[in-house]
Amino acid sequence: MLLNRLFHDFILSGAVHEALQKLRVAGAFEKEGEMNVFV
């Protein structure tokens, strides 16, 4: 359960959101002709 606890803390810390934001800015989720579901 330690891993589960660490993962939970990681999500709550906002680090996941920050990482996803960086990917969005880099255009990682954008594909030609597809709607971006992450917006």
Secondary structure as UniProt FT lines:
FT   HELIX           2..12
FT   TURN            13..14
FT   HELIX           15..26
FT   TURN            27..29
FT   TURN            32..33
FT   TURN            37..38
//
